[in-house]
Amino acid sequence: MGGFLRKQMHIWCVAFGGGLGALTRYAISSIIENGVLAVLVCNIAGSFLLAFFVELRKRVHPDFDRLVSVGFCGGLSVFASFSRNAVFEISHGRFLLFLLNVFGNFALCLLAILLAEYIAEKSAARKFFHPSRLSLLVSKFRRLGRGIFGGRGQ
Amino acid sequence: MSALSDILCVFLGGCFGAMLRGFLSARFDGNILESYPWGTFAANMAASLLLGIGMGAMLSPAVPRAFGMFFDVGFCAALSTFSSLAWQIAELLRNKFYARTLVYAFATFAFGLVLFLIPYLVFGVFMA
């Protein structure tokens, strides 16, 4: 059983990320009353996250990468509810809202991706997410841990 | 209590949806520059179709609220994705595959609408 769980770890990571993404979307849609707007916000947030961590994700464990990109971002952003909203807008004769919804989703998500890549590039140039900075952080935590738990750590 | 069961339903639905989408995209998404991402496309289309069926079924008052939470907010929404779609469109645009971008975006959009509408209308006719 344990071996099976370990071998299928990438699947459980995707599932867990998807569950978390779905819960986040549920929380957002309970805060934003308007369903169309909630879907738009979730899609933009999902696209932004997916593009923002694209460089950083290459440096972490592939299972964690899958958890975030395939699981969380995919579970957070949604296409089915978007097409349902579009159909209901047409059937209620709200053509302006329909056009706004469709072009808003496609254009703003593309913009979010471009913006996220731009910001990630800038912060990489300033070495904000540079590996040396991360390893510095890790060694600081290690030192702190040694201070608390005694000097048996490496 | 209701809130807790909602959270559980949404989480479980999200888990199953993301697992299925992960399988589809791992199995059928090739290199985006060589072929269309059929896995993501299939996941989005299946989600639209299933959501149409689910929403049609939910026209009946006999269907419990928990099913809506599991199937609509959880499963179908996690099975479909917009972030991968936007990412693929951005990647295609960056590599100047304009015709392929248009075909992919328009096909996803149009078939998604139609596949939601057909089962929903069928259910509406039978329920009325």
Interface residues (C-beta under 8 A of the other chain):
Chain A: I11 V14 A15 F16 G17 G18 G19 L20 G21 A22 L23 R25 Y26 S29 N43 G46 S47 L49 L50 A51 R66 V70 G71 C73 G74 G75 L76 S77 V78 F79 A80 S81 F82 S83 R84 A86 V87 V102 N105 F106 C109 L110 A112 I113 L114
Chain B: D6 I7 V10 F11 L12 G13 G14 C15 F16 G17 A18 M19 R21 G22 F23 S25 N44 A47 S48 L50 L51 G52 M55 D72 V73 G74 C76 A77 A78 L79 S80 T81 F82 S83 S84 L85 A86 W87 I89 A90 L93 A105 T108 F109 G112 L113 L115 F116 L117 Y120
